[in-house]
Amino acid sequence: MPRVPLYLKNIVCLEALWTEELEHRLSVLPILELTARTTSTKFIYLTCNTKAELRHNLGLVCRKKSYGILVLAFHGDPGKIELAKHVVVSLESLATLMGRKFAGWVVHVASCSTVQIDEERLARFVAETEVALVTGFTQTLDWTEGAVMDLLLLRWLQDYRDLNALWKHLQKRYPDLIEATGMTAFPLA
């Protein structure tokens, strides 16, 4: 059976400001806190609004040996993440910044439409970085629906070693939410 109850993967999250509204700021931080409290997972949360911060933070967190999930919480467009207004990073540039330092990790791109690209581009990203799995959204999201999908993904990643079995589980339990968010996973058999 692919489920193993004590399998934990600690989480690294890099997040940009979603808006310039600082007093009532949206953030994925509560999702990380809830995941940590309900699964005994550790997490590292870093803000990241410039390319220099992205490079620096990726260099810091790749050395954390007990971590295996990277969440990239940014605005997005097909094939790109947006760290701040007019600060855009393509998946190809991201792959260069990551190198093979995240080999075996799960990368969740928690941004609108970033993975709405052809399979060949995703395959190149996976080949260049040697990550185990890329998950993300293929359409523009309602922020709350995306946050719920993020929470469910992070929670269930803790119980599955077999990433194909994880994806099948999510598809079986949450088909409407997967459809509403355009959630996808690559590569899977």
N, C-alpha and C positions, 0 to 999 in steps of 0.2 A: 504494500500500500504506500503511495507516495507521500502521504501526510505524516509529518513527524512533529509531535507537539512541542519539543523544546528547541527546535531549530530557530535561531535568531540571527538576523542580519541587522546590524546597526546602520543608521541612516545619516547621511550628510545632505544638508539642504542649502543651496545657494538661492537667494531670493532678492529681487530688485523691488523698488517701490512700485506699487501698482498705479498709484495716482499721486498727485501733489498734496492730497489731503492728509496731513500729518497727525492731526488730533484723533481722527476716527479711521485709522489706517487699517486697510485690509492686509492680512498676512496668513501664510500657511503655518505659522508657529503654533497656533492652538491644535492643528491637526497633528503635528509632530508630538506635542505634549500629550494629547490623548492616546496616540499610538504607543508612546513610551509608557504611559501609566497602565494601559490595558495589556501590554505584552512584555513588559520588562525590557524593552529595547532602549538602547542609548541613542542619542542623536546629537549632531553638531549642526548648528544653525548659523549661517553667516550671510550678511547682506552683501550685495554685489551689484553695483550700478555703473561700473566702468570696465573697459577691457583690461585695464591694469589690475583692478580688483579681481576680475575673473581669473586671470593668469595666476595671480598671487594665491588666491584661495584654492584653486585646483592643485597648485603645488604643495600647499599645506596639507590638504585633506587626503591626498593620494597616499600619504605615508601611514595613515591610520589602518593598521592591519586587521582590526576586528570590525571594520566597516565594509559593507558590500552593496549598499544602495545609495545612489546619487540622485537627488531630486533637484531639478532645475526649474525654479518657479519664476517665470518671466512672462512678459507679453510675447506673442509670437505671430509669425506669418509662415506660409509654407517654406520649409527649409531654413528657417531663421529663428533666432531668439532675439528679443529686444531688451537690453539691459536698462536703458533709459531712452528718452526721446532722442532719436537719431543715432543711438549707439546700438548698432545691429551686428550680430555675429552669425555667420552662416554655419550650417552643420559641418561643412568642410573645414572651416577655421576652428570650430570647436574640437573637431577630431584632431587637428594639429596641436591645439593647446593640451588636450588630454593625453595624446600619445597612447602608449600601451600601459600607462600607469594605473588604469582602471580595468585592466584585463580581468574578466570573470565577474565584474560588477553588473548589477541591474541599473540601468539609467532610465529614470522616469522624467520625461519632458512635460512638466505641468504648465503648458502654455497652449494657447489657441493655435490650431492648424499647423504647428511646426512639423509634424510627421505626415502631413498631407502632401507627400511627395512620392515619386515612383520608387518601387521596391529596389531598383538598382542603386539609387542614392543611399537608401537605408543600409543596403548590403555593404556598400563601400565604407560607410561610417562604422558599421560593426567590424568589418575586416581591419580597418585602420586602428581601431581602439581595442579590439578583442574583447569587447563587453559581451556579457552572456545574453542580455536582452535589452531592448529599447522599448519602452512603452510611452504612449502619449496620445494626444487628441488630434483628430483630423478635421476639426471644424471649430468655428467660433463658439465659445462656451458661455453658458450662464455660470457666473463665478461660484455660486453655491453648489450647483450640480457637479462642477469640476472638483470642488473641494470634497464633496461626498465621495466621488470616485477615487480621488487621491487617498482618502482615509481608508476606504475599503481595500484598495491595492496594497497600501503599506501594511495594513493589518494582516491580510492573507499571505503576503510575502513571508511573514514570520513562520508560517506553518508548512510551507511547501519547499522541498528540495528540487522537485521536478517542475520546471517552469512551464512545460506544456500542460501538466496537470493543474497547475495554478490557473492558467488562462482558461482552461475548460471549466474549472470551478466558477470563475468569475462570470463566464458567459452563461452558465446554467443558472446561477443565482440572481444575476443582475442584468438580464438581456435588455430591458427597457432603458436602464441607465447607461449601458454601453452604447446603445443606439443614440440616445439623446446627446451624449458627449462626443461620440465618434472615437471612443477609446479603441486603441489598437495595440498590438504587441508584435515585435519582430526581433529575431527570426523565431519561428516556431515550426515544428515538423507538421 
